Amino acid sequence: MLGLTDTPQPPTDLIKDVTEATFMADVIEASKTIPVIVDFWATWCGPCKTLGPMLEAAVKGAGGKVRMVKVDVDKNQRIAAQLQIQSIPTVYAFWQGQPVDGFQGAVPGSELKAFVDRTAALAGDGGLAEALEAAEAMLAEGAVVDAAETFAAILGEEPENAQAYSGLVRTHIAAGSLDQAEAFLAAAPAAIAKAKELDAARAQIELAKQAANAGPEADLRALVTADPANHQARFDLAAALLAAGKPQEAVDELLEIFRRDREWNHGAAKTQLFTIFDALKPQDPIVLNGRRRLSSMIFA
């Protein structure tokens, strides 16, 4: 991976024009070793004149991890027909001799960069690791569609990649499609069905269901203030806090229930704490601190 001060040096043939005579060598064969992006364009196409330079810049910025070819559809009508190009600009990503991703029409620069990044990341195991990192970043930033496409592309290369499978489940959760998330999780390959990444996704689905039924935070907080021993109200408040994106406060409330009555509702507070810990990353400070505080109460 390039350091922050390194300057990428793309090869001289990073971007080229191809014809029907060279398409097989420059796209199909070349994509067996490095991802190739194909830009279908024409001289009369206004959006193509905007998209083309933006795409070239993004490809050059990938530091040689992906190549780009340009196909003039007027001069190469047979290729356009074979690939069923119905409008331009159309862009395809080829990997291992097959089209694996693509889009039509002009797109914002951020989407264009995401497309190039996930295409460039397809080559090799290191590429998959980079693609996973990029997909997780997209999901964290709320770019759910881009993240889903990237996780799906990774699974196309490695169907039993537990992190990518979990990531695709989590994109459904982020989109509010809990039924789809559950169905996809249930269909996980047997080899990864019990992986910790999928356990985390299961925990997130459970918390998302609870969050969907959570009451108003202000009302629940008022109930707890009026009667600190109202454990059900405090438990419901924790769910409302999770729904509001406040996991630390939710953990605090559940720990308070456990401190007051660890056996309340068959140990519901402890069970809920472990569900939250499973849903978060193991090294998350909320998890580390929460587990430490819970342990100190258990062994006090």
C-alpha positions as semicolon CSV with decimal commas, in nm:
position;residue;x (nm);y (nm);z (nm)
1;M;0,000;0,000;0,000
2;L;0,125;0,348;-0,082
3;G;0,227;0,571;0,203
4;L;0,083;0,919;0,243
5;T;0,396;1,074;0,093
6;D;0,437;0,828;-0,193
7;T;0,359;0,940;-0,545
8;P;0,187;0,677;-0,760
9;Q;0,359;0,606;-1,089
10;P;0,098;0,462;-1,327
11;P;0,223;0,265;-1,626
12;T;0,232;0,439;-1,961
13;D;-0,041;0,210;-2,102
14;L;-0,279;0,278;-1,812
15;I;-0,537;0,437;-2,043
16;K;-0,570;0,356;-2,411
17;D;-0,814;0,348;-2,701
18;V;-0,909;0,003;-2,826
19;T;-1,071;-0,136;-3,138
20;E;-1,251;-0,455;-3,229
21;A;-0,913;-0,600;-3,326
22;T;-0,752;-0,526;-2,988
23;F;-1,049;-0,565;-2,751
24;M;-0,979;-0,930;-2,676
25;A;-0,616;-0,866;-2,580
26;D;-0,659;-0,531;-2,405
27;V;-0,977;-0,615;-2,211
28;I;-1,060;-0,986;-2,189
29;E;-0,704;-1,118;-2,155
30;A;-0,567;-0,818;-1,968
31;S;-0,843;-0,840;-1,707
32;K;-0,718;-1,183;-1,602
33;T;-0,430;-1,011;-1,424
34;I;-0,555;-0,658;-1,354
35;P;-0,907;-0,510;-1,347
36;V;-0,997;-0,319;-1,664
37;I;-1,255;-0,040;-1,686
38;V;-1,414;0,008;-2,028
39;D;-1,561;0,347;-2,120
40;F;-1,809;0,330;-2,410
41;W;-1,838;0,676;-2,564
42;A;-1,885;0,873;-2,888
43;T;-1,761;1,208;-3,016
44;W;-2,116;1,348;-3,034
45;C;-2,201;1,254;-2,672
46;G;-2,193;1,559;-2,444
47;P;-2,201;1,372;-2,109
48;C;-1,918;1,149;-2,235
49;K;-1,692;1,455;-2,266
50;T;-1,751;1,529;-1,897
51;L;-1,738;1,175;-1,765
52;G;-1,433;1,060;-1,962
53;P;-1,175;1,298;-1,808
54;M;-1,318;1,243;-1,458
55;L;-1,292;0,866;-1,503
56;E;-0,937;0,893;-1,635
57;A;-0,836;1,103;-1,334
58;A;-0,984;0,849;-1,093
59;V;-0,807;0,563;-1,270
60;K;-0,473;0,746;-1,255
61;G;-0,535;0,811;-0,887
62;A;-0,564;0,435;-0,825
63;G;-0,187;0,406;-0,869
64;G;-0,176;0,140;-1,140
65;K;-0,417;-0,102;-0,970
66;V;-0,666;-0,074;-1,257
67;R;-0,648;0,003;-1,628
68;M;-0,892;0,185;-1,851
69;V;-0,978;0,148;-2,217
70;K;-1,199;0,370;-2,430
71;V;-1,430;0,231;-2,698
72;D;-1,579;0,465;-2,959
73;V;-1,915;0,297;-3,024
74;D;-1,947;0,453;-3,372
75;K;-1,619;0,297;-3,483
76;N;-1,670;-0,032;-3,297
77;Q;-2,037;-0,114;-3,342
78;R;-1,985;-0,490;-3,320
79;I;-1,844;-0,466;-2,966
80;A;-2,125;-0,233;-2,862
81;A;-2,382;-0,476;-3,000
82;Q;-2,226;-0,780;-2,834
83;L;-2,230;-0,607;-2,495
84;Q;-2,580;-0,469;-2,555
85;I;-2,478;-0,105;-2,510
86;Q;-2,807;0,083;-2,544
87;S;-2,703;0,429;-2,427
88;I;-2,383;0,619;-2,359
89;P;-2,185;0,686;-2,163
90;T;-2,179;0,328;-2,036
91;V;-1,893;0,202;-1,821
92;Y;-1,813;-0,163;-1,744
93;A;-1,553;-0,312;-1,512
94;F;-1,395;-0,637;-1,633
95;W;-1,222;-0,888;-1,406
96;Q;-1,109;-1,239;-1,497
97;G;-1,244;-1,192;-1,848
98;Q;-1,598;-1,106;-1,735
99;P;-1,793;-0,783;-1,673
100;V;-1,843;-0,762;-1,295
101;D;-1,975;-0,411;-1,239
102;G;-2,088;-0,106;-1,433
103;F;-2,315;0,195;-1,470
104;Q;-2,482;0,412;-1,734
105;G;-2,495;0,790;-1,762
106;A;-2,307;1,060;-1,579
107;V;-2,252;1,006;-1,206
108;P;-2,116;1,232;-0,928
109;G;-1,742;1,231;-0,867
110;S;-1,781;1,052;-0,532
111;E;-1,968;0,762;-0,694
112;L;-1,713;0,750;-0,974
113;K;-1,426;0,723;-0,728
114;A;-1,609;0,453;-0,530
115;F;-1,658;0,256;-0,854
116;V;-1,291;0,282;-0,945
117;D;-1,179;0,197;-0,590
118;R;-1,385;-0,119;-0,566
119;T;-1,280;-0,225;-0,916
120;A;-0,912;-0,164;-0,842
121;A;-0,941;-0,363;-0,519
122;L;-1,051;-0,685;-0,690
123;A;-0,704;-0,807;-0,786
124;G;-0,565;-1,063;-0,546
125;D;-0,600;-1,127;-0,175
126;G;-0,448;-0,793;-0,084
127;G;-0,698;-0,631;-0,313
128;L;-0,984;-0,804;-0,135
129;A;-0,854;-0,680;0,197
130;E;-0,844;-0,326;0,063
131;A;-1,192;-0,368;-0,083
132;L;-1,323;-0,482;0,256
133;E;-1,168;-0,180;0,422
134;A;-1,318;0,050;0,160
135;A;-1,661;-0,112;0,191
136;E;-1,660;-0,080;0,570
137;A;-1,568;0,288;0,535
138;M;-1,852;0,340;0,286
139;L;-2,100;0,176;0,522
140;A;-1,977;0,384;0,816
141;E;-2,022;0,699;0,609
142;G;-2,377;0,602;0,509
143;A;-2,298;0,514;0,146
144;V;-2,509;0,198;0,177
145;V;-2,550;0,123;-0,195
146;D;-2,179;0,160;-0,271
147;A;-2,093;-0,055;0,030
148;A;-2,340;-0,325;-0,075
149;E;-2,200;-0,333;-0,429
150;T;-1,845;-0,362;-0,297
151;F;-1,930;-0,639;-0,048
152;A;-2,115;-0,823;-0,328
153;A;-1,815;-0,791;-0,560
154;I;-1,591;-0,938;-0,290
155;L;-1,830;-1,230;-0,242
156;G;-1,817;-1,284;-0,617
157;E;-1,446;-1,352;-0,576
158;E;-1,463;-1,524;-0,236
159;P;-1,815;-1,654;-0,157
160;E;-1,718;-1,769;0,193
161;N;-1,565;-1,439;0,308
162;A;-1,734;-1,398;0,646
163;Q;-1,660;-1,026;0,679
164;A;-1,801;-0,947;0,335
165;Y;-2,109;-1,163;0,401
166;S;-2,164;-0,990;0,733
167;G;-2,110;-0,656;0,562
168;L;-2,383;-0,727;0,309
169;V;-2,619;-0,823;0,592
170;R;-2,533;-0,499;0,768
171;T;-2,610;-0,293;0,458
172;H;-2,963;-0,436;0,467
173;I;-2,986;-0,343;0,836
174;A;-2,864;0,010;0,761
175;A;-3,127;0,038;0,486
176;G;-3,398;-0,070;0,731
177;S;-3,463;-0,397;0,546
178;L;-3,451;-0,630;0,845
179;D;-3,646;-0,909;0,674
180;Q;-3,395;-0,914;0,389
181;A;-3,108;-0,904;0,636
182;E;-3,247;-1,207;0,821
183;A;-3,315;-1,398;0,500
184;F;-2,967;-1,334;0,368
185;L;-2,812;-1,431;0,700
186;A;-3,012;-1,753;0,707
187;A;-2,875;-1,841;0,363
188;A;-2,510;-1,807;0,469
189;P;-2,278;-2,088;0,352
190;A;-2,236;-2,356;0,618
191;A;-1,862;-2,290;0,638
192;I;-1,917;-1,940;0,777
193;A;-2,261;-1,969;0,936
194;K;-2,113;-1,968;1,288
195;A;-1,837;-1,713;1,222
196;K;-1,804;-1,432;1,477
197;E;-1,872;-1,176;1,203
198;L;-2,212;-1,331;1,136
199;D;-2,282;-1,355;1,510
200;A;-2,225;-0,980;1,523
201;A;-2,470;-0,930;1,237
202;R;-2,731;-1,141;1,420
203;A;-2,687;-0,926;1,729
204;Q;-2,729;-0,611;1,521
205;I;-3,053;-0,744;1,371
206;E;-3,189;-0,817;1,719
207;L;-3,098;-0,468;1,841
208;A;-3,247;-0,310;1,530
209;K;-3,577;-0,491;1,593
210;Q;-3,581;-0,364;1,950
211;A;-3,497;-0,013;1,835
212;A;-3,792;-0,019;1,595
213;N;-4,025;-0,072;1,891
214;A;-3,852;0,166;2,130
215;G;-4,063;0,432;2,300
216;P;-3,988;0,805;2,315
217;E;-3,658;0,864;2,493
218;A;-3,779;1,171;2,683
219;D;-4,087;0,994;2,820
220;L;-3,887;0,691;2,932
221;R;-3,622;0,908;3,094
222;A;-3,897;1,088;3,287
223;L;-4,030;0,755;3,415
224;V;-3,684;0,648;3,531
225;T;-3,626;0,983;3,701
226;A;-3,959;0,955;3,881
227;D;-3,890;0,597;3,991
228;P;-3,525;0,480;3,962
229;A;-3,637;0,128;4,061
230;N;-3,859;0,099;3,751
231;H;-3,630;-0,148;3,577
232;Q;-3,861;-0,205;3,280
233;A;-3,867;0,168;3,206
234;R;-3,488;0,180;3,233
235;F;-3,456;-0,126;3,008
236;D;-3,684;0,038;2,750
237;L;-3,484;0,359;2,784
238;A;-3,169;0,166;2,693
239;A;-3,344;0,044;2,376
240;A;-3,447;0,401;2,291
241;L;-3,091;0,519;2,345
242;L;-2,963;0,251;2,109
243;A;-3,218;0,360;1,851
244;A;-3,088;0,716;1,889
245;G;-2,730;0,605;1,827
246;K;-2,618;0,635;2,190
247;P;-2,475;0,291;2,273
248;Q;-2,260;0,416;2,562
249;E;-2,562;0,562;2,741
250;A;-2,758;0,242;2,673
251;V;-2,480;0,034;2,830
252;D;-2,476;0,268;3,132
253;E;-2,849;0,219;3,190
254;L;-2,827;-0,160;3,158
255;L;-2,533;-0,172;3,398
256;E;-2,740;0,029;3,644
257;I;-3,020;-0,229;3,622
258;F;-2,768;-0,506;3,682
259;R;-2,620;-0,319;3,979
260;R;-2,963;-0,277;4,136
261;D;-3,102;-0,625;4,063
262;R;-2,890;-0,861;3,856
263;E;-3,167;-1,125;3,844
264;W;-3,441;-0,891;3,725
265;N;-3,645;-1,045;3,443
266;H;-3,425;-1,356;3,437
267;G;-3,105;-1,155;3,396
268;A;-3,237;-0,950;3,102
269;A;-2,992;-0,664;3,157
270;K;-2,688;-0,892;3,139
271;T;-2,826;-1,069;2,830
272;Q;-2,888;-0,737;2,659
273;L;-2,540;-0,616;2,746
274;F;-2,386;-0,920;2,581
275;T;-2,601;-0,863;2,272
276;I;-2,467;-0,508;2,247
277;F;-2,109;-0,626;2,303
278;D;-2,151;-0,887;2,027
279;A;-2,289;-0,626;1,787
280;L;-1,997;-0,388;1,834
281;K;-1,634;-0,447;1,740
282;P;-1,443;-0,641;2,010
283;Q;-1,191;-0,359;2,059
284;D;-1,453;-0,084;2,076
285;P;-1,391;0,120;2,396
286;I;-1,760;0,083;2,482
287;V;-1,719;-0,295;2,478
288;L;-1,389;-0,303;2,667
289;N;-1,509;-0,064;2,938
290;G;-1,853;-0,223;2,958
291;R;-1,715;-0,573;3,002
292;R;-1,474;-0,452;3,269
293;R;-1,750;-0,277;3,464
294;L;-1,982;-0,579;3,434
295;S;-1,708;-0,816;3,552
296;S;-1,633;-0,597;3,853
297;M;-2,000;-0,619;3,955
298;I;-2,022;-0,994;3,901
299;F;-1,713;-1,069;4,108
300;A;-1,761;-0,798;4,370
